[in-house]
């Protein structure tokens, strides 16, 4: 029986899992350890980097090297290797993309819907119509 030795960090990190690319995000299923979704603009450079590196021989170390390069990701419930991370606006966009492509976002560890909705639709800024008067500088001599 031939031994399946990974040739790259990407192969070692994913293991026997799968990577499915959707329109705007990638769904990465880690063999026996859960799943995560990553925007494609974050996944492609990280996967390219990992594809060009030799594995260390330690699958967990290689997986962590890859995951450290992903600044925005959401994990499926029960995934213990990494937790959801990223800016609320990026996570809100990822949530909407996942909904659009038919994934059940209830299975994923997104922040509260109110936080994500507020990131997509920020409250209007408060503008004051007051005229700001110039404060005299202490170095200026008083006008006579």
C-alpha positions, 0 to 999 in steps of 0.5 A: 500500500503506497504511503500518501505523503503530502508534497506541499503545505496546502496538501498537508494542511487540508489532509483528506479534506476538500476545498470547494470554490464558489463564486466569491468564497472557498469552503474548506473542509478539514479532515475530521476537524470541521470546516471554514469559509474564506473569501476568495480574495483571501484564500487564493493568495494563501493557497498559492503561498502554501502550494509553493512550500514544502511541508514540515512533516507535522500536519498540525503545524502546516495547518496553522501556518496556512490558517495564520495567513487567512485574515477573514474566515468563518468556522462551522460549529464544532470546529476547534482548530481556529475561530471566526476572525475578521472585520465585521464588514468583511464577515457581513459580506461573506455571510450574504455571499454564503446565503446567496449561494445556498449555504445555511448560515445558521451552521456557522459561527458568525457574530450576532446578526445585529453586529453584521447588519450594523456593519453593512448599514452604518447609522448616518453620521451626526453633522452639526450645522453650528459655525465654529468660531476661531479661538484666538491663539495665545501668541496673537496680540489682542486686537485694539 
